[in-house]
Amino acid sequence: MEQLLKEIKLLSEKEPKTLEQMALKLSEEVGETSQAVLSYVEASGSKYKQLGIEDVKEECIDVILVALAMFYKLSENDKELHELISKKLDKWGSKISL
């Protein structure tokens, strides 16, 4: 995983999009994930796209990559990334345990 994060960080440094453009790109990728899910579950009006579970997975990865690239635009500190992920996981876990 660390090697993947290094590669994402390296590519993020070369990314010409501004933070605002990346935020819009993230919204676009989230929308594509939603479309893939709707097609996969054969929601009304979405079946014609014929997208499957692999499409959903790929769109999820696109969301993760753009989000990580945005993080690396703001901070190159992997320790901070790990700390924030741990903090958010703890918060998420506490809500699920209720």
N, C-alpha and C positions, 0 to 999 in steps of 0.2 A: 504494500500500500504506500509505503514511504516513497518508493521510486515513482509511482503514479503521481503522487502529490508534487514531486520535483518536476516531473514533465508538465503537469498542469501549470505550475508556477512559471516555468520557462516560457511556455506558450502564452501565458497571461501577460508577461512582460512585452511580448511582441504584438499583442492585440491592439490594433489601432482605434478601436471603439472607445468613446468616452464612457464614464461611469453611467451617465444618463442613457446613452445608447445601449449599454449592456443591460441596464434595468428593463428597458423596453424589449430587448432580445429575450430576457428571462421571462417576461410576461408572454411573449410569443411562444416560447417553448412550453410554458405551462398550459397555454391554450391548445397546443398540438397534443400534449399529453391527455388533456380532457377529451379532445376529439377522438383520440385512439381508444380511450376507455369506453366512450359512448358507442363507438363502432364495435369494439370487442364484446360488449354486453348486449349488442344488438338493440340499442335504444331506438325508439321511434325517430325516423328521419336520419339516422346515422348508419344504418346497415349497409347502404350502398357503397360505403368506403371499403368495406371488407378488410378491416384491420384486425390483426390478431394479437395474441399476448406478446409475441416478440416485438411488435410495433410499440406496444405500451412500454415494455422494458426499455427499448431504445430511446423513446421520448423521455422516460425518467432519467436516463443517463445524460441526455442533453441538458435537462434541468440542473442536474448535479454539476455538470461541467461549467455551465454558465455561472451558476451561483459561486462555485469555487474560484472561477476566474475573477468574479467581482470582488470576492474576499481578498484575493491576492493583489488586486488594484489598490485596496485600502491598507493592506498589511502583508508583509512578506514573512511574518513571524509564525512559523509552524507551531511553536509552543502555544501561542495565543489561540490558534485554530483548535488545537487539541483541548485547551482549557475551556473554550467556549462550547465546543461540542460536548464535553463532559458535563458542563453546567446545564446545557439544554437537555441532555439525556436524563440527568437527575430530575429536572423539572417535569419532563414528560413522564418518567417513571412514577413520580409521586402522584401525578394526576390519574394515571392508569390504575394505581393501587387503591384509589379511593373506593 
